Amino acid sequence: MLLSDYYRIIIRYQYLFSFSYLCIMNYKICKHCDKKVAGRIDKEFCSIDCKNKYNYERRSQTKSATAVIDGYLHRNREILATLMGLSNKLTIDKSVLDQTGFKYDYHTSHYLNKDGKTYWMIYDFAWMTFSDQKILLIKKRF
């Protein structure tokens, strides 16, 4: 074996070793179980099972975090629906809403009309507070 052949083998070995070293260092980790992910470069999970478990846990955390607020929103809507009955527009005293346990801080959106009055909305109902402790309730028509 000649010296040049020996250097060629060494260089080839170094090249192969460095390539495999780079491949080892560039692997991805599964978002759920922290195992190595093999396959496409944009793959994030080692299996479909891990992907499903990860997404289920994420959704359950979101649901538990928003359950209390959703309860307030649904209760507020139920109060407005009960007070309004079949009418589309109703003016009531603020004390009536206070007695029912209505939570003014929880609403789904608000609307500012051209007169500068703010309508607070809960799903398909809205209310607007007047200065004399009267509240206008409105049901949206679809």
C-alpha positions in Angstrom: 0.0 0.0 0.0 1.4 3.3 -1.0 1.4 6.4 1.2 -1.0 8.2 -1.2 -3.5 5.4 -0.8 -3.2 5.6 2.9 -3.9 9.4 2.9 -6.9 8.8 0.6 -8.4 6.2 3.0 -7.8 8.6 6.0 -9.5 11.5 4.1 -12.4 9.3 3.1 -12.8 8.1 6.6 -12.8 11.7 8.0 -15.3 12.8 5.3 -17.7 9.9 6.2 -17.2 10.5 9.9 -17.9 14.2 9.7 -21.0 13.6 7.5 -22.4 11.1 10.0 -21.6 13.4 12.8 -23.5 16.2 11.1 -26.5 13.9 10.5 -26.5 13.0 14.2 -26.4 16.6 15.3 -29.2 17.7 13.0 -32.0 15.4 14.2 -35.3 16.7 15.5 -36.9 15.8 18.8 -40.6 14.7 19.1 -42.7 17.4 20.7 -44.5 14.9 22.8 -42.1 12.1 23.9 -38.7 13.7 23.3 -37.6 10.8 21.0 -35.6 11.3 17.8 -37.7 12.0 14.8 -36.8 10.2 11.6 -38.1 11.2 8.2 -38.9 14.5 6.5 -37.1 17.6 7.7 -40.4 19.3 8.7 -41.7 16.4 10.7 -42.4 17.3 14.3 -43.6 14.0 15.9 -42.1 10.5 15.9 -45.5 8.9 15.3 -49.2 9.7 14.7 -50.0 8.5 18.2 -47.6 11.1 19.7 -49.1 13.8 17.4 -52.6 12.9 18.6 -51.7 12.8 22.3 -49.9 16.2 22.0 -52.9 17.9 20.3 -55.4 16.3 22.7 -53.4 17.5 25.8 -53.1 21.0 24.3 -56.8 21.2 23.5 -57.8 19.9 27.0 -55.6 22.6 28.6 -57.3 25.3 26.6 -60.8 23.9 27.4 -60.1 23.8 31.1 -58.7 27.4 31.1 -61.7 28.8 29.3 -64.4 26.8 31.0 -65.2 29.4 33.7 -65.4 32.3 31.3 -67.6 30.3 28.9 -69.9 29.6 31.9 -70.2 33.3 32.7 -70.9 34.1 29.0 -73.6 31.4 28.7 -75.2 32.4 32.0 -75.3 36.1 30.9 -76.9 35.1 27.6 -79.4 33.0 29.5 -80.3 35.9 31.7 -80.8 38.2 28.7 -82.9 35.6 26.9 -85.1 35.1 29.9 -85.7 38.8 30.5 -86.4 39.6 26.8 -88.8 36.7 26.1 -90.2 37.1 22.6 -89.5 40.9 22.3 -86.6 42.2 20.2 -86.1 45.4 22.2 -86.6 46.1 25.9 -85.6 48.8 28.4 -85.2 47.7 32.0 -83.7 49.0 35.3 -80.1 48.2 36.0 -81.1 46.8 39.4 -83.0 44.0 37.6 -79.9 42.7 35.9 -77.9 43.2 39.2 -80.4 41.0 41.1 -80.1 38.2 38.5 -76.3 37.9 38.9 -75.5 39.4 35.5 -71.7 39.9 35.1 -71.1 43.1 33.1 -67.4 42.4 32.6 -68.0 39.3 30.5 -69.2 39.9 26.9 -68.2 38.6 23.4 -67.8 41.9 21.6 -68.8 45.6 21.6 -70.0 48.0 19.0 -69.7 51.8 19.0 -72.5 53.5 17.1 -72.3 56.9 15.3 -73.6 58.7 18.4 -70.7 57.4 20.5 -72.8 54.9 22.5 -71.3 51.5 23.2 -73.4 48.4 22.8 -72.0 45.4 24.7 -72.7 42.1 23.0 -73.2 38.5 24.2 -73.6 36.3 21.2 -76.9 37.4 19.7 -77.9 39.8 22.4 -76.7 43.4 23.1 -77.1 45.9 25.9 -76.4 49.6 26.3 -76.3 51.5 29.6 -78.1 54.9 29.8 -77.0 57.5 32.4 -80.3 57.2 34.4 -79.6 53.6 35.4 -81.7 52.2 32.5 -80.4 49.5 30.2 -81.6 48.9 26.7 -81.6 45.2 25.7 -81.6 44.2 22.0 -81.8 40.9 20.3 -80.1 40.6 16.9 -82.1 39.2 14.1 -80.5 36.7 11.7 
